[in-house]
Amino acid sequence: MTAASPFLQSLPEPVAAAVKAQLADGETVHLQVSTDLAGREAYGERWLVVTSQQLLLTDADPTAPLMTVPVGQVTAARADALVGGGRLEVDRRDAPPLHLYYTSSLGAKFAEVAGAIGRLVEQQDLSLPTELEGNRCPRCRRMLPERGGVCPACIRKRDTMGRLLGYMRPYRQRVLLLVLLTVGAALLSLVPPYLVKLIIDRALPDRQGFGLLAQLVAALAGLSALSWGAEVTRRWLNTWVGFRAIETLRVELFRSLQFLPLRFYDRRKVGSLISRMTNDSDLVEGFLLFDLPFVISNSLMVVGIIGLLLSMNWQVTIYVLLPIPPIVIGGSLIWGRLQGSWRRWSSRWSRLSSHLNESITGIRVIKGFAQEERESQRFNERNQALRDVTVGAERIWLAFFMVTNFFMSFGAFFVWYFGGRQVLQGTLSVGELMAFVSYLWMLYGPLRWFGDFYSFMVRAFAGAERIFEVIDARPEPFADASAQPLPAMVGRVAFRRVTFGYDPGKPVLKDIDLAVEPGEMIGLVGRSGAGKSSLIKLICRFYDANRGALLIDGVDIRHLRLEDLRRQIGMVAQESFLFNDSIAANIRYGQPAATFDQVVAAARAANAHEFIIQKPDGYDMVVGENGNRLSGGEKQRLAIARAILHDPRILIFDEATSSLDTQTEARIQEAIRRLVAGRTTFAIAHRLSTLRHADRLVVIDEGKIAEVGTHAELMARQGVFYRLVQTQQETTAVMATGADEA
């Protein structure tokens, strides 16, 4: 742990002096952390210092007393979640508990602190993470849109722009041609007002100037045709490059979503992630296709027009430029407000998408509880919140737009008045005045567009930053070049003092020691929430252990190639997911190259062939979204067939027969017994009697292994497993009696 660790904060001078006076020679400081609450309701700073021998607690006030608690007096520590905050509670022998309060922003840190104190008491390794995912930006202390996310306020806009432009780099030749066409089109657009000036000043006053008039008009027509051709080509190139750039961005975003760990999804809603693929990418697409190309052309237009006006008559040009400073100043003033508004818009759109996704996914639950009206009201509230922030942003923009137009109108008045005076005085020709007016409106057009561009760019950048947050998130280590290949797994699994928790300060599994031989079938037993499924997730490396090691064939699972590991593990979960594809495609999902005969063989082994051939389209039947055209038992048997065809070395059944009736379950159990031969198998079953044939049963109670043995051995021992079986039998008997009475 380095000085940069979030658990070794720099102490204020008075606190550091007081702590140093209490330390003995050789005493090691493990933790130095501060809270942001001085008590239950008062903001303030309190410091906790944990050493190898004692806990020290004091306020930042130099006059505050220093409380010391020897480690030997501490019995336990835990972090409790409260409303709007939390509390670290340290239990002591023969003394009241020690309490330390903090706001919710420090919840993750003090969950780790509680775990570290507990390990210190038990004389274990105090290993702590080197960084924490907070909900505040460490630089500006603003609340983050999502825990561990990116702070939009601290991202430099030029960096975001640079990354967006990077998606066009593979097409640099076309981009160069696009830039040249844009420059050419901008230059061509500057010529017509000058030709109009020549027509008015030279061709029209000359009664015999038909030839010059025809030439100038022909030049105008030729320029129009040339500009039209350049514009068509420019738009085609812009579309070609822009759509390919956004295609690459979407592919990269989707790929990032595929390779991100499950912890990333645990903290985010599905609708929020879908919003990044749809709404946010659409905003970026509009920016790349319709906004960014005009930056070059309109910038050139502004510079070119001002240059021409200055060369024609600098006095009148000054009046043309008078409205510009107020417009620029006003735009800079509303920039920050618009940024905040569109960030809130993105966040509220994400919430609306999440609610829509949940409502459609859970429509059966909504209808089952007659909550249609309630869900409609919740949607209305989120929709109104989105409307309010949109209206607020548009109101700011409308005010700026109206003020901009007001100031721009003065430029036209100035030109007509002061330019007209010079015409009357003979110092300016009528043609030059008309050219000035034409250039004036050509100048104000890009200036108005730059005002709109602010709004579009803020929206697009807010969307791009949310997309880049996903792309920049740390993926699973599929690409780890140092990982050890595992081409052929034997199937030996060993847990070595494994501790794991979704929240590291609240372990679900505690000091798990278990060795499983190749080909052995292990039944995992325990109450709901005991940690059975969490143990399975560690084997699949959906999560990594917080402490300890999980070995596969004698190698730490964290050192194995992740792709090799998962290709040799087959899993049938309690709620098996099916893709909206044919039955055959779902069965061969893990083995895309499998033949139809192999698919049928797997279906027969899972006792699924009989019901499949009775379907209208047989194996070609599309199962619907998540298999909604099939019954629960049919879905489960297809999932088992998929695992059979996958032919893994380690098999995992997580309540795999829970959706089946007794008769079908018996047939499936027979198929499973044939399947598990020679494979290491872990099985979780709701009906404990179905695990009679397991080589060993592992009973997990409150995150620890309570018992290990065969079904007969554990029943004879009359311990935790025996009580579970008795409870289940009594429950079954009561339910059967109730059914008979009914």
ZADOLUM-764426 format. One record per residue (C-alpha): residue in three letters; z, x, y. Coordinates in steps of 0.05 Angstrom, whole numbers, plus 32768, in hexadecimal, padded with zeros to 4 digits. Each point is the difference from the previous one (the first is absolute). Layout:
<bavos>
AlaZXY/...
</bavos>
This chain:
<bavos>
Met800080008000/Thr7FEA801E8042/Ala80187FF78046/Ala7FC87FCF800A/Ser801D7FD27FCB/Pro80147FBA8018/Phe8042800C7FDD/Leu8012803F8027/Gln7FFD7FE98048/Ser8016802E8038/Leu80477FF18014/Pro80147FF7804A/Glu8027803D8019/Pro80457FDF8001/Val7FF67FE27FBA/Ala7FE580427FE5/Ala803D8025801A/Ala80317FCD7FE2/Val7FDC80017FBD/Lys7FFD804C7FFE/Ala804C8003800A/Gln800A7FD67FC2/Leu7FD380277FD1/Ala801D80337FD0/Asp7FDF80417FEC/Gly7FC67FF47FCF/Glu80007FB5800D/Thr7FB87FE57FFD/Val7FE77FCA802F/His7FD47FCF7FDA/Leu7FF67FC88033/Gln80037FF8804C/Val7FEA7FBA8015/Ser800D7FD3803A/Thr80027FB48005/Asp7FE97FD6803B/Leu803C7FD18000/Ala804680148014/Gly801C7FC37FDD/Arg7FE97FBD7FE5/Glu7FE67FE78043/Ala7FFE803B8031/Tyr7FC680308008/Gly801580487FFD/Glu7FFD80407FD9/Arg802D80127FC6/Trp7FF8803E7FD5/Leu800B80097FB5/Val800380477FE4/Val800480087FB5/Thr801280447FE3/Ser800E801A7FBB/Gln804B7FF1800B/Gln80087FC88032/Leu7FE27FC8802A/Leu80098004804C/Leu7FF77FC5802F/Thr80028001804C/Asp7FE27FE1803E/Ala7FD380268030/Asp80387FFB8034/Pro802280458005/Thr80447FDE8004/Ala7FF67FD77FC1/Pro802B80137FC3/Leu7FE080207FC3/Met800E7FDB7FBF/Thr7FFE802A7FC0/Val7FFD7FE67FB8/Pro800380317FC5/Val7FC87FF77FCE/Gly80357FF97FCA/Gln80197FBF8020/Val7FBB7FE08002/Thr7FF17FD27FC4/Ala7FBD7FE18014/Ala7FCF7FF48039/Arg7FCE7FC9800C/Ala7FD27FE78037/Asp80067FB5800C/Ala7FCB7FD98025/Leu801B7FD38038/Val7FDE7FD28032/Gly7FD9802D802F/Gly801E803F7FE5/Gly8029801F7FC9/Arg804180217FEC/Leu8011803F7FDA/Glu803F7FF37FD9/Val8026803A7FE2/Asp80377FED7FCE/Arg803E802C7FFF/Arg803B80067FD1/Asp80407FE1801C/Ala7FDF7FF28043/Pro7FD47FCA8020/Pro7FB5800B7FFC/Leu7FDE80288037/His7FCB7FD98026/Leu7FC580198028/Tyr7FD17FCE8021/Tyr7FB780098014/Thr7FC37FD78014/Ser7FC97FED7FCF/Ser7FD5803A8019/Leu802F80317FDC/Gly80077FD77FC0/Ala7FD4802E7FD6/Lys8024803F8018/Phe80467FE67FF0/Ala7FEA7FE67FBC/Glu7FEF80497FF0/Val80428016801F/Ala80277FD07FD4/Gly7FDC80197FC2/Ala800D80498014/Ile804A7FF48009/Gly80037FDE7FBC/Arg7FDE803B7FDF/Leu802F80308024/Val803C7FDB7FE4/Glu7FE280037FBA/Gln7FF0804A800B/Gln7FB57FF67FF9/Asp7FC5801D8025/Leu7FFC7FE58047/Ser7FB480048004/Leu7FE87FD9803D/Pro7FBA7FF1801B/Thr7FE6802E8037/Glu7FE47FC58028/Leu800E7FB68006/Glu7FD37FC5800F/Gly801F7FE1803D/Asn7FEF7FC18027/Arg800280258043/Cys7FD18035801A/Pro802480438000/Arg7FDD80148040/Cys80047FC3802E/Arg80347FD87FD9/Arg7FD57FC18003/Met80027FD07FC5/Leu7FC9800E7FCF/Pro7FD27FC87FE9/Glu801480107FB8/Arg8036802D7FE2/Gly7FE680467FF8/Gly7FC07FEE8026/Val7FDD801F803B/Cys80177FF58047/Pro7FC37FE48027/Ala801E80158042/Cys8002804A7FEB/Ile7FBA80047FE5/Arg7FD08023802F/Lys7FC47FD4800D/Arg7FD0803B8001/Asp801780117FB9/Thr7FF17FB97FE9/Met7FBC80038023/Gly7FF280447FDF/Arg800F7FE47FBB/Leu7FD37FC4800B/Leu7FC7802D8017/Gly800C802B7FC2/Tyr7FE57FC77FD5/Met7FBD80098023/Arg7FFD804B7FF3/Pro7FD87FFA7FBE/Tyr7FC87FE08029/Arg800180328038/Gln7FB480058005/Arg7FF87FB5800A/Val803B80018030/Leu7FDE80368028/Leu7FC07FD78002/Leu802A7FC48014/Val801F8027803A/Leu7FBC80188018/Leu7FE47FB97FFE/Thr803D7FE78025/Val7FF780368036/Gly7FB67FF08005/Ala800C7FB68005/Ala8034800B8037/Leu7FD0802C8027/Leu7FC77FCF7FF9/Ser802B7FC8801B/Leu800B80278040/Val7FB680028012/Pro7FED7FB6800D/Pro80297FF78040/Tyr7FDE803E801C/Leu7FBB7FE47FEF/Val80147FBE8022/Lys80128029803E/Leu7FBA801F7FFF/Ile7FDF7FBC7FF8/Ile80267FE4803C/Asp7FFB803D802D/Arg7FBA80197FEF/Ala7FD57FCF7FDA/Leu80117FBE8023/Pro7FFB80188049/Asp7FBA801D7FF2/Arg7FCF7FC68000/Gln7FCF802A7FD9/Gly8034801A7FCE/Phe7FEA7FD77FC4/Gly7FF4803E7FD6/Leu8045801D800E/Leu801F7FBC7FF2/Ala7FDC7FFA7FBE/Gln801680477FEC/Leu80497FF38011/Val80017FBD7FDD/Ala7FDF80207FC3/Ala803480368002/Leu80377FCA8001/Ala7FE07FDE7FC4/Gly7FF980417FDA/Leu80488013800E/Ser80167FBB7FE8/Ala7FD980087FBE/Leu801A80477FF7/Ser80487FEA800E/Trp7FF87FC67FCF/Gly7FE7802F7FC9/Ala80388032800D/Glu80347FC87FFF/Val7FE77FE37FBE/Thr800080457FDF/Arg80448010801E/Arg801F7FBF7FE6/Trp7FE2800A7FBB/Leu801B80477FFC/Asn80447FEA801B/Thr80047FC97FCB/Trp7FEB80307FC9/Val803480358013/Gly80377FCF8013/Phe7FFE7FD77FC0/Arg8000803E7FD5/Ala803B801D8026/Ile80297FC07FF8/Glu7FEB7FFC7FB7/Thr801C80467FF5/Leu80407FEC8024/Arg80097FC27FD5/Val7FF380287FC0/Glu803280348015/Leu80337FCA8011/Phe7FF67FDD7FBD/Arg800480417FDA/Ser804180118024/Leu801C7FBC7FED/Gln7FEF800D7FB7/Phe802380437FFD/Leu803F7FF18028/Pro80427FFD7FDA/Leu80237FBE7FF1/Arg803680118032/Phe7FCD7FF78037/Tyr7FF17FB97FE8/Asp804A7FF07FF8/Arg80098005804B/Arg7FC27FDA8015/Lys7FE37FBB7FF8/Val7FBD7FF67FDF/Gly7FE57FD8803A/Ser801180398030/Leu7FD680317FD7/Ile7FC77FCF7FF8/Ser80017FF7804C/Arg7FF1804A8007/Met7FC37FFB7FD4/Thr7FE67FC28023/Asn80187FF58047/Asp801080488013/Ser7FC0801C7FE2/Asp7FD87FC98023/Leu801E80168043/Val7FEC80487FF2/Glu7FBB7FEA7FE9/Gly7FF57FDA8042/Phe8016803D8027/Leu7FD280307FDB/Leu7FC47FD18002/Phe80047FDF8043/Asp80308025802D/Leu7FFC804B7FF2/Pro7FB38006800A/Phe80067FE28045/Val803380358016/Ile7FC880338005/Ser7FCB7FD4801F/Asn802F7FE08033/Ser801F80428012/Leu7FBB801D800D/Met7FED7FC28028/Val803D8007802D/Val7FF5804B800C/Gly7FB47FF88009/Ile80057FC58030/Ile80358021802B/Gly7FD5803F8003/Leu7FC27FD98015/Leu80267FD88034/Leu801E803F801F/Ser7FBB80208003/Met7FE27FC28022/Asn80377FF38034/Trp8046801B7FF9/Gln801C7FD58038/Val7FEF7FBE7FDF/Thr8015801D7FBC/Ile80478009801A/Tyr80047FB5800B/Val7FE57FF37FBA/Leu8037802B7FE2/Leu803A7FE38028/Pro80137FCB7FCC/Ile800280327FC7/Pro80448022800C/Pro80277FBE7FFE/Ile7FDC7FEE7FBF/Val801180427FDF/Ile80497FFD8017/Gly80067FB87FE8/Gly7FE280127FBC/Ser803280397FF6/Leu803A7FD28012/Ile7FEE7FCB7FCD/Trp7FED80317FC8/Gly804780087FE6/Arg800E7FB58003/Leu7FC17FF07FDA/Gln801180347FCB/Gly80437FE07FF3/Ser7FE17FBB7FFE/Trp7FCB80127FCE/Arg803180257FD4/Arg802A7FC07FFD/Trp7FC07FD97FF3/Ser7FF1802D7FC3/Ser80477FF87FE6/Arg7FFF7FB48007/Trp7FBB7FFA7FE2/Ser801B80287FC5/Arg803B7FCF7FF8/Leu7FD07FC58003/Ser7FD580207FCA/Ser803D800D7FD5/His80177FB88005/Leu7FBA7FE77FEF/Asn7FFD802D7FC3/Glu80457FEA7FE8/Ser7FF17FB6800B/Ile7FBF80037FD8/Thr801E802B7FC9/Gly803E7FD47FFA/Ile7FDD7FBD800A/Arg801B7FE57FBD/Val804780108015/Ile7FF57FE08044/Lys7FE57FC07FE0/Gly803580017FC9/Phe80377FFD8034/Ala7FD97FD38031/Gln800480348037/Glu7FBA7FF7801D/Glu801B7FE78043/Arg803180398005/Glu7FCB80357FF2/Ser7FD27FE08032/Gln803680048034/Arg800D80497FF0/Phe7FB6800E8006/Asn7FFE7FDC8043/Glu8039802B801A/Arg7FDC80407FED/Asn7FBF7FE6801B/Gln80207FED8042/Ala802080468004/Leu7FBB801E7FF7/Arg7FE47FD08034/Asp803780128032/Val7FF4804B7FFC/Thr7FB57FF68004/Val80057FD3803D/Gly803080328020/Ala7FCF80397FF6/Glu7FC57FD78018/Arg80277FE9803D/Ile800C80498013/Trp7FB880107FF5/Leu7FE77FC28026/Ala802A8012803C/Phe7FE280478001/Phe7FBA7FE57FF6/Met80067FCF803A/Val801D8035802E/Thr7FC880307FEB/Asn7FCA7FCD8010/Phe80227FF28043/Phe7FFE804A8014/Met7FB980087FE7/Ser7FE77FC8802B/Phe80168028803D/Gly7FD180387FED/Ala7FC57FD08005/Phe80187FE78043/Phe80078047801A/Val7FBA80147FEA/Trp7FDF7FC3801E/Tyr802580078042/Phe7FFF804C800B/Gly7FBD800A7FDE/Gly7FE37FC68027/Arg8018801F8041/Gln7FDB80417FEE/Val7FC17FD87FF1/Leu80047FE08044/Gln800C8044801F/Gly7FC4801D7FDC/Thr802780347FD9/Leu7FF97FDC7FBC/Ser7FC27FDE7FE4/Val80017FBA7FE1/Gly7FEA801E7FBD/Glu803A80318001/Leu80307FC68010/Met7FE57FD87FC5/Ala8005803D7FD3/Phe804980088017/Val800E7FB77FEE/Ser7FDF80087FBC/Tyr802680407FF1/Leu80407FDF8018/Trp7FFC7FC97FCC/Met7FEA80337FCC/Leu803F80298011/Tyr80307FC67FFE/Gly7FE77FE97FBC/Pro8018803F7FDC/Leu80407FFF8029/Arg800E7FB97FE9/Trp7FF080157FB9/Phe803180398003/Gly80357FCD8013/Asp7FEF7FD77FC1/Phe7FFD80417FD9/Tyr8049800C800D/Ser80137FC07FDC/Phe7FD1800B7FC6/Met801580487FF7/Val804A7FEF8000/Arg7FF57FCD7FC9/Ala7FD4802F7FD8/Phe8031803A8007/Ala803A7FD57FEA/Gly7FD87FEC7FC2/Ala7FEA80477FF3/Glu8047801B8004/Arg80177FCD7FCD/Ile7FC780147FD2/Phe800E804A8008/Glu80497FF37FF1/Val7FEB7FEA7FBA/Ile7FCD80377FF8/Asp803280358015/Ala80387FE67FD3/Arg8013802F7FC8/Pro7FDA7FEC7FC0/Glu801580087FB8/Pro7FF380487FE8/Phe7FBF7FF17FDA/Ala7FDF803C8022/Asp803880317FF1/Ala7FDA803E7FE9/Ser804080207FE5/Ala80107FC67FD2/Gln7FFF800E7FB5/Pro7FC97FDD7FD8/Leu80157FD37FC7/Pro7FC07FF27FD8/Ala80257FE97FC1/Met80467FE38006/Val802F80047FC5/Gly802F7FCC801B/Arg804480238004/Val80297FE3803A/Ala8042801C801A/Phe802C7FE9803A/Arg802E8037801A/Arg80377FE4802C/Val7FCF7FD48026/Thr80187FDA803D/Phe7FD27FD28025/Gly80037FCB8036/Tyr7FCC7FDC802A/Asp8031800D8038/Pro801780477FF0/Gly80477FF08017/Lys80057FC67FCF/Pro7FED801A7FBB/Val7FE67FCF7FCC/Leu800280337FC7/Lys803980317FFC/Asp800280407FD6/Ile7FD17FE77FCA/Asp7FFD802F7FC4/Leu7FD17FEB7FC9/Ala7FD280247FCF/Val7FC77FDA7FDE/Glu7FD8801E7FC8/Pro7FB57FF67FF7/Gly7FF07FBF7FDC/Glu80457FE3800C/Met80097FB88018/Ile80377FF68033/Gly80197FBC8014/Leu801E7FFC8046/Val80377FCD8005/Gly802C7FEA8039/Arg80107FCA8032/Ser7FCD7FEE8036/Gly800280368036/Ala802180347FD3/Gly7FC68031800A/Lys7FD37FF67FC3/Ser7FBF7FF58027/Ser80128039802F/Leu800480307FC5/Ile7FBB7FE97FEA/Lys7FE4800D8046/Leu801980477FFE/Ile7FDB800D7FBE/Cys7FBF7FE88021/Arg8013802A803D/Phe7FFA7FC5802E/Tyr803E801F801F/Asp802180457FFA/Ala8048800A7FED/Asn802E8010803B/Arg802680327FD4/Gly7FFA801B7FBA/Ala7FBF80087FD9/Leu7FD37FD67FD4/Leu7FDA802A7FCC/Ile7FC17FEC7FDB/Asp7FF2802F7FC6/Gly80328030801D/Val7FE080038046/Asp801E7FE2803F/Ile7FD67FC3800F/Arg7FFA80178048/His7FD9803D7FE9/Leu7FCD7FDA7FD6/Arg7FBC7FE88016/Leu800C7FB98015/Glu7FBC7FE87FE7/Asp800C801E7FBB/Leu80457FE17FFC/Arg7FEC7FB98012/Arg7FC180007FD5/Gln802D800A7FC3/Ile80327FC98012/Gly7FF37FB77FF2/Met80297FC9801F/Val80067FB57FF6/Ala802C7FE28036/Gln80247FBD8002/Glu7FCD7FE78034/Ser7FC080217FEB/Phe7FC980028034/Leu7FB97FED7FEE/Phe7FC4800D802C/Asn7FCF7FC98015/Asp7FCE80177FCC/Ser7FEB7FEF7FB9/Ile803180037FC6/Ala7FDA803B7FE2/Ala800380268042/Asn804B7FF58005/Ile800C80197FB9/Arg7FD6803F800A/Tyr801D800E8045/Gly8023803F7FE8/Gln7FC480167FD6/Pro7FC17FEB8027/Ala7FD280217FCC/Ala801C7FD87FC5/Thr7FCE7FDB7FD5/Phe80027FB57FF6/Asp8016800A7FB8/Gln803B80298018/Val80127FC98032/Val7FFE7FCC7FC9/Ala802A802C7FD2/Ala803580088036/Ala80007FB4800D/Arg80097FF37FB5/Ala803A80317FFE/Ala80217FDB8039/Asn7FF37FBC7FDF/Ala7FD47FEE803C/His7FBC7FFA7FDD/Glu800C7FB87FE8/Phe800C7FE28044/Ile7FCA802B8021/Ile7FC87FE67FD4/Gln80167FB9800F/Lys7FF2800A804B/Pro7FBD7FE6801B/Asp7FE58045800D/Gly802A80277FCE/Tyr800A80488014/Asp7FD37FF5803D/Met802F7FCC801E/Val801980138046/Val804B7FF97FFF/Gly80087FEF804A/Glu802D80218034/Asn803A80207FDB/Gly7FEA7FDA7FC2/Asn80107FBB801B/Arg7FCE7FE07FD0/Leu802B80177FC5/Ser80457FEC7FE8/Gly803A80318005/Gly7FFE80107FB6/Glu7FB4800B8002/Lys80078030803B/Gln803680267FDC/Arg7FD780087FC1/Leu7FC5801B8029/Ala802F80328020/Ile801780167FBB/Ala7FB880067FE9/Arg7FF2802B803E/Ala8039802E7FED/Ile7FE980037FB8/Leu7FB980158014/His801D80338031/Asp801D80247FC2/Pro803A80228025/Arg803380327FE4/Ile80397FDD8023/Leu80047FB47FFE/Ile802B7FD6802E/Phe800F7FB77FF6/Asp80267FE1803A/Glu80117FB97FE9/Ala7FBA7FFF7FE2/Thr800D7FC27FD6/Ser80297FD88031/Ser7FC77FD0800F/Leu7FF27FEF7FB7/Asp801A7FC97FD3/Thr802780137FC2/Gln7FC67FFA7FD0/Thr7FD08029802B/Glu80368032800E/Ala800A800C7FB6/Arg7FB680107FF8/Ile8000802D803D/Gln803E80257FE6/Glu7FDB800D7FC0/Ala7FC4801B8027/Ile802E802B802A/Arg8021801D7FC2/Arg7FBC80167FE8/Leu7FEE801B8044/Val803F802A800C/Ala7FF980277FBF/Gly7FFD80498014/Arg800A7FF2804A/Thr803D8009802C/Thr80137FBA8016/Phe80307FE38032/Ala800C7FB57FFC/Ile80277FD0802B/Ala80087FBA7FE4/His80227FC18019/Arg80117FEA7FB9/Leu802A80387FE4/Ser7FF17FEC7FB9/Thr7FB880178009/Leu801980488005/Arg801C80027FB9/His7FC8802E7FEA/Ala800B80348036/Asp801580447FE7/Arg803780018035/Leu801B7FD18035/Val8016801E8042/Val80327FD38024/Ile80008009804C/Asp803B7FE58027/Glu80088008804C/Gly7FCC80388000/Lys801F80297FC9/Ile7FF480067FB5/Ala80397FDA7FE0/Glu7FEB80017FB7/Val7FC9801D7FD3/Gly7FF37FEC7FB8/Thr7FDB7FD37FD0/His80067FB58004/Ala80307FFF7FC5/Glu802A8039801A/Leu80097FE18045/Met80117FBC7FE3/Ala803480217FD3/Arg801D8026803B/Gln800C7FBD8025/Gly7FF780208045/Val7FD27FEF803B/Phe7FC47FF07FD4/Tyr80297FD37FD3/Arg80197FD8803B/Leu7FB97FF9801C/Val7FE87FE47FBD/Gln803B7FD17FFC/Thr7FF47FE78046/Gln7FB67FF57FF2/Gln800E7FDB7FBF/Glu80337FD28022/Thr7FCE7FF28038/Thr7FC97FF07FCE/Ala802F7FD27FDA/Val80147FDA803F/Met7FB77FF88014/Ala7FEE7FE77FBB/Thr80397FCE8001/Gly7FEB7FE78043/Ala7FB97FF77FE8/Asp80177FD97FC3/Glu802A7FD2802B/Ala7FC57FF5802F/
</bavos>
